[in-house]
Structure formats: structure tokens, C-alpha cells
Amino acid sequence: MAAAMTRTPWWAWAWPSMAWVILVIIGFAGATGVIAVAAGIVLIGTVFAAVYHAELVAHRIGEPFGTLVLAVAVTVIEVALIVAIMLGFAADKAGLARDTVFAAVMIVCNGIVGMCLLAGGVRHHEQGFQLQGASAALAVLAALTVLTLVVPNFTTSTPGPTFNQSQLVFAGAVSLVLYGSFIFVQTVRHRDYFLPVNGASEEVHAPLPSNRMALVSAVLLAVALIAIVALAKSLTPALESIIAWLGAPKAVIGVAIALLVLLPEGLAALRAASGNRLQTSLNLALGSALASIGLTIPAVAAVSIMLDQPLALGLGVKDMVLLALTLLVGVITLGTGRTTVLQGIVHLVIFATFLFLAVIP
């Protein structure tokens, strides 16, 4: 990051530029064969470029506001992809939002958190963070996941794992209230809960970028995010064909979307944990999980109501068990304010179980 404070590296603008070139080619020739492969490679490169620009903007803004930049950016991608696929394949995509949101929670709370705790523990043996901030995030996360992904299985107004229209409106409103309250606490009322322990600075590792650098990165971040959404949407039919060829469940599509959109945040969190900045790492990880539910559910609920699209939110029994295990282990492993490699291994084992059962249910 230090070299980037005076000049934007070539790849940070080259990948988004190539993404738009590929999009033009797809518009004329379609996303097949070599073009699809090239689009996939460019998509990954553009994600890395988005990581760089989001981190630079976040570094300029400072904690804890900076971590919100990437969380919101990731959620914008997630919502756009879900809505686009829902509109294109409404008949068999009623559970896409549920699958993607659940996958995002599992990826963040077990995959990203697990890798961060493991990497930080291997390099620094033991790391500390603000217990109050982690506890607040986990409390909101538990309420959001249960109210939106579990309760639909037990309502009686409509058959199956669904809400009726008024229940959808209520669920969307509750999600916004919970997420908005968390953001208020994180950035205003109890901002110190989400700052480095003992007032230590986590931003001494790189010089502060100028306002001009931050503005350029903000523009390039927007360009990269739009390109990521467009490329991912164009590659969705190819992804579905691969999944069908492998004989994997349709829920794997939601896992693939969540993995893609969370890659920038995961890399940023892992880098922070490796640099002994666990507080920033947890802010990124838990904040993205909360944003994934708190903003995605209201958005897809609104689309479902306005366009009369089917929307199934309730999880299956297997997934509810994995969710309960994830929340329980999260409370235990993050309940002391100190972490080691053991906590990371536990979360990664749960994540591996989730991925295995997603492919072989």
C-alpha cells in the first residue's frame, strides 16, 4: 500500500478497463468459449483492483468508517447480482437470495474469520480485539439471521418457507432497523468499541493517501464494481451449465455468487489480520455479514413485492443446524477478546463442512 500513496499502480486501472472491453465484446459475440474464459480471468483481476481501491479509500477515511466502504460496496454487488438473476430466471430462482445470503454468512463467519484467526495466530501467536464491538455485531447477526432465514419456516400465513407480503415488508423493515442501529453504534455512539485495543493505531503501516488519490480510487472503485456485476451476470448461464454438468445442487449458484462478491473483503480482512490488525479484520468480516443480510433482504423483498416474483427465505433443516453451530461457536471463540490458531481451525472446519454439504447434500 505504501507505494500506492503517490501513484496508482497500472494494474489497478488496467483490469477495470479490460473488463469494459470484454463487456463490449460479449455484447456483440456473447459469452462463450474463449471469450467466457477471458471474461472469468478479467473478472478476478477486476475484483483485486476493487480490493485495492476500496482499501485505499478506507485508509483515507479511517476506522471504523473506512471498513463500511468495502462492506457497502460488496453488498451492492450482491444485491445487483441476485436481482438480475431473479429477473432473468424467476421460475427456478425463488431461493437464490436465501442461498446467497446464507452462503455469505457462512463464508464470512467461518471462512474469512477462520482464515484471519489462523493467519494471525500463526504469525503473531495471540491477537486481541475489542470484545464489546464483536459482541454487538454477533448479537445483531443472530437476530438478523434467525428473523429472516429461520422464522419463515414457522409462519402459517403462506405454505412453505415463505413470508406473505405484509410479513416481507416487516422483515425488510426490521432488517434495516437492526443494521442501521448497528451502524449508528459503530460510527457514533460507541465508536471506541470498534477501534484498536488500548488506543493503539492500526494505520501506522502506510502513509495516508491524499484527497486526490482517494477521489481517483473512489471513481475507479465504482467503475470496477459496475464491471464486476455486469461480467458476473453475463457469465451466469455458463456457471449454471457447469453446475448442471457436475450434477451439483442449484444452491451452489448462491455459494458461487457469495464467494465472488466477498473475495475483496476477504482479502482485505486477511491482510489486516496478517499485519496484526485483527480489529480492522473483524470490523470488515462481521460488518460484511451484517450488511449482506441487513441490506440484501430489504432489497430483494422490495423487488419480490413490486414485480410479484417468488421469494423463499426459510432455510432447510441442515442449514439451520449449521447456522446455529456457527452462531454458537462465534460467541464462544470471540467471547474472550483474545484469539489463537485454535479458534481459526474450528471455524475453518465448519466452513469446510458447509462447502462439502453444499455440493453433496
C-alpha positions as CSV (number, residue, x, y, z in Angstrom):
1,M,0.0,0.0,0.0
2,A,2.9,2.4,0.7
3,A,3.9,2.7,-2.9
4,A,0.4,3.4,-3.9
5,M,0.1,6.7,-1.9
6,T,1.8,8.7,-4.6
7,R,0.8,6.9,-7.8
8,T,-1.9,4.4,-8.8
9,P,-0.3,1.1,-10.0
10,W,-1.1,0.3,-13.6
11,W,-3.0,-2.9,-12.8
12,A,-5.4,-1.0,-10.6
13,W,-6.9,0.8,-13.6
14,A,-5.9,-1.7,-16.3
15,W,-8.1,-4.5,-15.0
16,P,-11.4,-2.4,-14.8
17,S,-10.6,-1.1,-18.3
18,M,-10.2,-4.6,-19.7
19,A,-13.4,-5.6,-18.0
20,W,-15.3,-3.0,-20.0
21,V,-13.6,-4.0,-23.2
22,I,-14.7,-7.6,-22.6
23,L,-18.2,-6.4,-21.9
24,V,-18.3,-4.7,-25.3
25,I,-17.1,-7.9,-26.9
26,I,-19.7,-10.0,-25.1
27,G,-22.3,-7.6,-26.3
28,F,-21.5,-8.5,-29.9
29,A,-20.3,-12.1,-29.7
30,G,-21.8,-13.5,-26.5
31,A,-20.0,-15.1,-23.5
32,T,-19.0,-18.5,-25.0
33,G,-15.8,-20.4,-25.4
34,V,-12.6,-18.4,-25.2
35,I,-14.5,-15.2,-24.5
36,A,-16.1,-16.7,-21.4
37,V,-12.6,-17.9,-20.2
38,A,-11.1,-14.4,-20.8
39,A,-14.1,-12.8,-19.0
40,G,-13.6,-15.1,-16.0
41,I,-9.9,-14.1,-15.8
42,V,-10.6,-10.4,-16.2
43,L,-13.4,-10.7,-13.6
44,I,-10.9,-12.0,-11.0
45,G,-8.4,-9.3,-11.8
46,T,-11.1,-6.6,-11.6
47,V,-12.0,-7.9,-8.1
48,F,-8.4,-7.5,-7.0
49,A,-8.4,-4.0,-8.4
50,A,-11.6,-3.2,-6.4
51,V,-9.9,-4.5,-3.3
52,Y,-7.0,-2.1,-3.8
53,H,-9.2,0.9,-4.4
54,A,-11.6,0.1,-1.5
55,E,-8.7,-0.3,0.9
56,L,-7.1,3.0,-0.2
57,V,-10.4,4.9,0.3
58,A,-11.0,3.1,3.6
59,H,-7.4,4.0,4.7
60,R,-8.1,7.6,3.9
61,I,-11.4,7.7,5.8
62,G,-10.0,5.9,8.8
63,E,-11.6,3.5,11.3
64,P,-14.3,2.5,11.8
65,F,-15.9,4.4,8.9
66,G,-13.4,3.0,6.4
67,T,-14.5,-0.6,6.8
68,L,-18.0,0.4,5.9
69,V,-16.9,1.4,2.4
70,L,-16.0,-2.2,1.4
71,A,-19.0,-3.7,3.2
72,V,-21.4,-1.5,1.3
73,A,-19.6,-2.0,-2.0
74,V,-19.8,-5.7,-1.6
75,T,-23.5,-5.6,-0.7
76,V,-24.2,-3.5,-3.8
77,I,-22.6,-6.2,-5.9
78,E,-24.5,-9.0,-4.1
79,V,-27.9,-7.3,-4.4
80,A,-27.4,-6.4,-8.1
81,L,-26.4,-10.0,-9.0
82,I,-29.3,-11.5,-7.1
83,V,-31.9,-9.2,-8.6
84,A,-30.5,-9.5,-12.1
85,I,-30.6,-13.3,-11.9
86,M,-34.1,-13.3,-10.2
87,L,-35.4,-11.2,-13.1
88,G,-33.9,-13.4,-15.7
89,F,-34.7,-16.8,-14.2
90,A,-37.6,-16.1,-11.9
91,A,-39.2,-19.5,-12.2
92,D,-36.5,-21.5,-10.5
93,K,-34.6,-18.8,-8.6
94,A,-37.1,-18.3,-5.7
95,G,-34.4,-19.4,-3.2
96,L,-31.4,-17.6,-4.8
97,A,-31.5,-14.7,-2.3
98,R,-31.7,-17.1,0.7
99,D,-28.9,-19.3,-0.7
100,T,-26.6,-16.3,-1.4
101,V,-27.3,-14.6,2.0
102,F,-26.8,-17.8,3.9
103,A,-23.6,-18.6,2.0
104,A,-22.3,-15.1,2.7
105,V,-22.9,-15.6,6.4
106,M,-21.1,-18.9,6.4
107,I,-18.2,-17.7,4.2
108,V,-17.7,-14.6,6.4
109,C,-18.3,-16.1,9.9
110,N,-16.4,-19.3,9.3
111,G,-14.3,-18.9,6.1
112,I,-13.0,-15.4,6.4
113,V,-12.9,-15.2,10.2
114,G,-11.3,-18.6,10.4
115,M,-8.6,-17.7,7.9
116,C,-7.9,-14.4,9.6
117,L,-7.7,-16.0,13.1
118,L,-5.5,-18.8,11.8
119,A,-3.2,-16.5,9.8
120,G,-2.9,-14.0,12.7
121,G,-2.4,-16.8,15.2
122,V,0.4,-18.4,13.1
123,R,2.2,-15.2,12.7
124,H,1.6,-13.4,16.0
125,H,0.6,-16.3,18.3
126,E,-2.2,-14.4,20.1
127,Q,-4.2,-11.3,19.0
128,G,-6.6,-9.0,20.8
129,F,-9.6,-7.1,19.8
130,Q,-12.5,-5.1,21.3
131,L,-14.9,-7.6,22.9
132,Q,-17.7,-5.1,23.1
133,G,-17.7,-4.5,19.4
134,A,-17.6,-8.2,18.5
135,S,-20.4,-9.0,20.9
136,A,-22.6,-6.2,19.5
137,A,-22.0,-7.5,16.0
138,L,-22.8,-11.1,16.9
139,A,-26.0,-10.1,18.7
140,V,-27.3,-8.2,15.7
141,L,-26.1,-11.0,13.4
142,A,-28.0,-13.7,15.4
143,A,-31.2,-11.6,15.4
144,L,-31.0,-10.9,11.6
145,T,-30.3,-14.5,10.6
146,V,-33.0,-16.0,12.7
147,L,-35.7,-13.5,11.9
148,T,-35.1,-13.6,8.1
149,L,-33.8,-17.1,7.4
150,V,-35.4,-19.3,10.1
151,V,-38.7,-17.7,11.1
152,P,-40.2,-18.1,7.6
153,N,-40.3,-21.8,8.1
154,F,-42.7,-21.4,11.0
155,T,-45.2,-18.8,9.8
156,T,-48.6,-20.1,8.8
157,S,-50.0,-17.4,6.5
158,T,-48.3,-18.9,3.5
159,P,-47.2,-22.5,2.7
160,G,-43.5,-23.4,2.7
161,P,-40.5,-21.3,3.7
162,T,-42.0,-18.0,2.6
163,F,-43.5,-14.8,4.0
164,N,-46.6,-13.2,2.8
165,Q,-46.5,-9.6,1.5
166,S,-47.0,-7.9,4.9
167,Q,-44.5,-10.2,6.6
168,L,-42.0,-9.4,3.9
169,V,-42.4,-5.7,4.4
170,F,-42.0,-6.2,8.2
171,A,-38.9,-8.4,7.7
172,G,-37.3,-5.8,5.4
173,A,-38.1,-3.0,7.9
174,V,-36.7,-5.0,10.8
175,S,-33.5,-5.8,8.9
176,L,-33.0,-2.1,8.1
177,V,-33.6,-1.1,11.7
178,L,-31.2,-3.6,13.1
179,Y,-28.5,-2.8,10.6
180,G,-29.0,1.0,10.9
181,S,-28.8,0.7,14.7
182,F,-25.6,-1.2,14.5
183,I,-24.0,1.4,12.1
184,F,-25.1,4.2,14.5
185,V,-23.4,2.4,17.4
186,Q,-20.3,1.6,15.4
187,T,-19.8,5.1,14.0
188,V,-21.3,7.4,16.5
189,R,-22.5,6.3,19.9
190,H,-19.9,3.7,20.8
191,R,-17.2,4.2,18.1
192,D,-14.5,3.3,20.5
193,Y,-15.8,-0.3,20.7
194,F,-14.6,-0.8,17.1
195,L,-11.2,0.9,17.4
196,P,-7.9,-0.9,18.1
197,V,-7.4,-2.2,21.6
198,N,-5.7,0.2,24.1
199,G,-6.0,3.0,21.6
200,A,-3.2,1.6,19.5
201,S,-3.0,2.8,15.9
202,E,-3.6,0.3,13.2
203,E,-2.8,2.8,10.4
204,V,0.9,3.3,11.0
205,H,1.9,0.8,8.4
206,A,1.3,3.1,5.4
207,P,1.3,6.9,4.8
208,L,-2.2,8.5,4.4
209,P,-3.2,8.9,0.8
210,S,-4.0,12.4,-0.5
211,N,-7.6,13.6,-1.1
212,R,-6.9,13.4,-4.9
213,M,-5.7,9.8,-4.6
214,A,-8.7,8.8,-2.6
215,L,-11.1,10.5,-5.1
216,V,-9.5,8.8,-8.0
217,S,-9.7,5.4,-6.2
218,A,-13.4,6.1,-5.3
219,V,-14.2,6.7,-9.0
220,L,-12.2,3.6,-10.1
221,L,-13.9,1.5,-7.4
222,A,-17.3,2.4,-8.8
223,V,-16.2,1.6,-12.3
224,A,-14.7,-1.7,-11.1
225,L,-17.9,-2.7,-9.1
226,I,-20.2,-2.0,-12.1
227,A,-18.0,-4.0,-14.4
228,I,-17.9,-6.9,-11.8
229,V,-21.7,-7.0,-11.7
230,A,-22.0,-6.9,-15.5
231,L,-19.4,-9.6,-16.1
232,A,-20.8,-11.9,-13.4
233,K,-24.3,-11.6,-14.8
234,S,-23.0,-12.4,-18.3
235,L,-21.2,-15.4,-17.0
236,T,-24.1,-16.8,-15.0
237,P,-25.5,-19.0,-17.8
238,A,-22.1,-20.6,-18.2
239,L,-21.8,-21.1,-14.5
240,E,-25.3,-22.8,-14.4
241,S,-24.2,-25.1,-17.3
242,I,-21.1,-26.1,-15.4
243,I,-23.1,-26.8,-12.2
244,A,-25.6,-28.8,-14.1
245,W,-22.8,-30.8,-15.8
246,L,-21.3,-31.5,-12.4
247,G,-24.7,-32.6,-11.1
248,A,-24.4,-30.1,-8.1
249,P,-27.5,-28.6,-6.4
250,K,-28.8,-25.2,-7.6
251,A,-27.8,-23.8,-4.2
252,V,-24.2,-23.9,-5.3
253,I,-25.0,-20.9,-7.6
254,G,-25.7,-18.8,-4.4
255,V,-22.4,-20.0,-2.9
256,A,-20.5,-19.0,-6.1
257,I,-22.1,-15.6,-6.1
258,A,-21.2,-15.1,-2.4
259,L,-17.7,-16.3,-2.9
260,L,-17.2,-13.9,-5.8
261,V,-18.6,-10.8,-4.1
262,L,-16.9,-11.5,-0.8
263,L,-13.4,-12.0,-2.3
264,P,-12.4,-8.3,-2.0
265,E,-13.5,-8.1,1.6
266,G,-11.9,-11.5,2.5
267,L,-8.5,-10.5,1.0
268,A,-8.6,-7.2,2.9
269,A,-9.5,-8.8,6.2
270,L,-6.8,-11.5,5.8
271,R,-4.2,-8.9,5.0
272,A,-5.2,-6.9,8.1
273,A,-5.0,-10.0,10.4
274,S,-1.6,-10.9,9.0
275,G,-0.4,-7.4,9.8
276,N,-1.6,-7.8,13.4
277,R,-4.6,-5.6,12.8
278,L,-7.3,-8.0,14.0
279,Q,-9.7,-5.3,15.0
280,T,-9.8,-4.0,11.4
281,S,-10.1,-7.6,10.2
282,L,-13.1,-8.3,12.4
283,N,-14.7,-5.0,11.5
284,L,-14.5,-5.9,7.9
285,A,-15.7,-9.5,8.3
286,L,-18.6,-9.1,10.7
287,G,-19.6,-5.8,9.1
288,S,-19.9,-7.5,5.7
289,A,-22.0,-10.3,7.1
290,L,-24.4,-7.8,8.7
291,A,-24.6,-5.7,5.5
292,S,-25.2,-8.8,3.5
293,I,-28.4,-9.6,5.4
294,G,-29.4,-6.1,6.6
295,L,-29.3,-4.6,3.1
296,T,-29.9,-7.6,0.8
297,I,-33.1,-8.8,2.4
298,P,-34.9,-5.5,2.2
299,A,-33.8,-5.0,-1.4
300,V,-34.9,-8.4,-2.7
301,A,-38.1,-8.2,-0.6
302,A,-38.9,-4.9,-2.4
303,V,-38.2,-6.5,-5.8
304,S,-40.3,-9.5,-4.9
305,I,-43.3,-7.4,-3.9
306,M,-43.1,-4.9,-6.8
307,L,-42.6,-7.4,-9.5
308,D,-44.6,-10.2,-7.9
309,Q,-41.6,-12.6,-8.0
310,P,-41.5,-15.7,-5.8
311,L,-39.1,-15.4,-2.8
312,A,-38.3,-18.3,-0.5
313,L,-36.3,-17.3,2.6
314,G,-36.6,-20.2,5.0
315,L,-33.5,-22.5,5.4
316,G,-33.6,-26.3,5.3
317,V,-33.0,-28.3,8.5
318,K,-29.4,-29.0,7.6
319,D,-28.6,-25.3,7.0
320,M,-30.4,-24.2,10.2
321,V,-28.2,-26.6,12.2
322,L,-25.1,-25.2,10.5
323,L,-26.3,-21.7,11.2
324,A,-26.9,-22.4,14.9
325,L,-23.5,-24.1,15.2
326,T,-21.9,-21.0,13.6
327,L,-23.5,-18.6,15.9
328,L,-22.8,-20.7,19.0
329,V,-19.1,-21.2,18.1
330,G,-18.8,-17.5,17.1
331,V,-20.0,-16.4,20.6
332,I,-17.5,-18.8,22.2
333,T,-14.5,-18.1,20.1
334,L,-14.9,-14.3,20.1
335,G,-16.1,-14.2,23.7
336,T,-12.7,-13.5,25.4
337,G,-11.2,-10.7,23.3
338,R,-8.1,-12.8,22.5
339,T,-7.7,-15.4,19.7
340,T,-5.2,-18.1,18.8
341,V,-4.9,-20.6,15.9
342,L,-7.3,-23.0,17.6
343,Q,-10.3,-20.7,17.1
344,G,-9.3,-20.3,13.4
345,I,-9.1,-24.0,12.9
346,V,-12.6,-24.6,14.4
347,H,-14.2,-22.0,12.2
348,L,-12.4,-23.4,9.1
349,V,-13.6,-26.9,9.8
350,I,-17.2,-25.7,10.0
351,F,-16.7,-23.8,6.7
352,A,-15.3,-26.9,5.0
353,T,-18.3,-28.9,6.2
354,F,-20.6,-26.2,4.8
355,L,-18.9,-26.4,1.4
356,F,-18.9,-30.2,1.3
357,L,-22.6,-30.5,2.2
358,A,-23.5,-27.7,-0.3
359,V,-22.1,-29.9,-3.1
360,I,-23.0,-33.2,-1.7
361,P,-26.1,-32.6,0.4
